[in-house]
Amino acid sequence: MKRNFKTIELLAPAKNKECAIAAINAGADAIYIGPDSFGARKKAGNSIEDLKDIVNYAHKFLVKIYVTVNTILYDNELKNVEKLVWDLYKIGVDAVIFQDFSFFKMNLPPIALHASTQCNNDTLEKIKFLKNMNVQRVVLPREFSIDEINQVTQNIDIETEVFVHGALCVCYSGQCYFSNYIGGRSANRGECAQPCRKKYSLIDEKGNVLLKDKYLLSMKDNNLSKHLEQLVDANVTSLKIEGRLKDKEYVTNVVSFYRKELDKIIDVKSSKGLEFFEFEPNLKKTFNREYTNFYFDGKRKHFINPDTPKFRGEKVAKVASVKGNRVYLDKKSDLNISDKLSYFFGDELTGTTVTKIFNDSIEVLEAKKIKKGTILYRNYDSTFFDSLYKAAFVRKIPLFIEADNNKITLKSFNENEVQFTFDKNFEIAKDLNKSKENFVKQFSKLGDTEFFVEDINISDDFNLFIPVSKLNDIRRNMISMLQELSLSNYEFQKRNPNDIKLLEYPIKTLDYSFNISNRLSKEFYEGCGCRVEDFAPEVNHPTKKTLTLMKTKHCLRDYLGICLKSAKDKKQLYLLDEFGKKYPLVFDCKNCIMKIEEPV
């Protein structure tokens, strides 16, 4: 059932201009994207010039552009960040997503601020504090259940953003120091080396191996597509797709899928324009590590895929026999030439490509590793991707045209309306039908503009002969006027005045986990009544504490069925990496959180 008069923003990722345009054309209401520096995905940076092009295209459809400036900052970077935010404001960016609280001490333009999930927005008190600091939106932790989301939306008047799809960090955002600890690549600086996607063994204090060489921290991918109605009813502002490192095909498929699903639920979109494409999206066809709804329903389940961090794909069949490069399957399949297959060779996922199709078998490249009994999966469906590549994704705004003997009127959305009044007498048409046909024909030629003709209404009293060349001039000028008017009517998300009043922060003693890495953020917290005990681990090691490298809702005791709440075995457990280093595990059973500590 549709929710009348309700709307919700579909927020898509983009690593570059190509992905941003593709996401907009597939139906996104907003885009988040990184600048050349200070974004939490260092490999997905974009120049100010490209960002300006994206803004100009997006705003035609009232699509908003949010730029990620969400790394922690060092003292020598503060001036450059301040300049960057001003540059983003000048090109029309709608909001900046931040992590570092030095933002509250900078001289910033009146641009909206969104608090990244890396701000660790995990309590009502922290979110209320951000609201009072004139933050327009908070990105809620991926770990929040629907009940916790409702707690926020029902008690705090602030925009909320919820991740609905894509890769999951195993750790609470902003609270992961694993990558920085093992190799100096900080997740809070946009350089995560993803140690969570590596193999580990789980051992006890006596060296007994409980799990050997498995991907024990590699999360499945998030998929809340079956929970959209709950999120709409919770009055969430924005549904966020993860994937600023993903390619255009992934973004197009996922965005178009969620656009179709949302349009079944909500009455109106937050952006404008209709999407035109002949393509049936399918979330199973593009990269995923299998899906989970994570902790959305508040229930603990198996969140990880321990066998591989790669895209295995959809199960096809079991191998009945192999003769050369010819593979016989135990059942009929719908495979096609150029499909790519994956399978496990020992413990590792490997792959091959289909080169020929027979009635009773397939031929593949390098079949020597494939044995009888091997299960084959398809992780590239050539037919699906052919349909995706051929689909012309276009987004257009409906245009309503009226004409009488005095004027021509063009209307698009909202109050966007322009008129052309005839300033001289045209001849009376000798062939009225042909004159009207010419009018319709010429005004329908909108080419690569953002408009398409929804309706042309020519009044009964219209009897003028207007030369084709003149009709074309009028059309071009009116379209240009309408574009300028639409741009001038664009409404930005406003930030409240910069002169914020410092309030008491809900936590008084701040350790390294608050990621304080510069003098301005330290001054800000101290002005809010806090005592800063330690700087971020990227600056220096905590003075009095063992470093917690990660805290996570994923619990390996629960995964094994030996939860401390019920199990008799209380032995200390460790993660053992490929180099033999042991990481102690600490279990906070009250909050159902597992912590990975640095080796001592």
Salt bridges, closest charged atoms under 4 A:
GLU9 OE2 - ARG137 NH1 2.91
GLU18 OE2 - LYS248 NZ 3.67
ASP29 OD2 - ARG259 NH1 3.10
ASP50 OD1 - LYS17 NZ 3.65
ASP53 OD2 - LYS17 NZ 3.02
ASP75 OD1 - ARG519 NE 3.96
GLU77 OE2 - ARG189 NH2 2.72
ASP87 OD2 - LYS83 NZ 2.84
ASP94 OD2 - HIS59 NE2 2.83
ASP94 OD1 - LYS64 NZ 3.93
ASP122 OD1 - LYS126 NZ 2.87
GLU159 OE1 - ARG137 NH2 2.85
GLU161 OE1 - ARG137 NH1 2.77
GLU161 OE2 - LYS240 NZ 2.99
GLU191 OE2 - LYS42 NZ 2.69
ASP213 OD2 - LYS212 NZ 3.79
ASP221 OD1 - ARG289 NH1 3.25
GLU229 OE1 - ARG3 NH2 3.21
ASP233 OD2 - ARG3 NH2 2.79
ASP233 OD1 - LYS6 NZ 4.00
GLU242 OE1 - LYS246 NZ 3.96
GLU261 OE2 - LYS264 NZ 3.00
ASP263 OD1 - ARG259 NH2 3.12
GLU275 OE2 - LYS269 NZ 2.48
GLU275 OE2 - ARG395 NE 3.81
GLU280 OE1 - LYS260 NZ 3.38
GLU290 OE2 - ARG312 NH2 2.00
ASP297 OD1 - LYS301 NZ 3.06
ASP307 OD1 - LYS214 NZ 3.23
GLU314 OE1 - LYS285 NZ 2.87
ASP334 OD1 - ARG378 NH2 3.07
ASP339 OD2 - ARG378 NH1 2.93
GLU348 OE2 - LYS199 NZ 2.59
ASP360 OD1 - ARG326 NH2 3.35
GLU366 OE1 - LYS368 NZ 3.80
ASP381 OD2 - LYS285 NZ 2.77
ASP381 OD2 - ARG378 NH2 3.58
GLU402 OE2 - LYS411 NZ 3.80
ASP404 OD2 - LYS407 NZ 3.44
GLU450 OE1 - LYS60 NZ 3.89
ASP473 OD1 - ARG476 NH2 2.83
GLU504 OE1 - LYS508 NZ 2.87
ASP511 OD2 - LYS545 NZ 3.18
GLU526 OE2 - LYS522 NZ 2.59
GLU533 OE2 - ARG531 NH2 3.57
GLU533 OE1 - LYS545 NZ 3.58
ASP569 OD1 - LYS571 NZ 3.67
GLU598 OE2 - HIS541 NE2 2.74
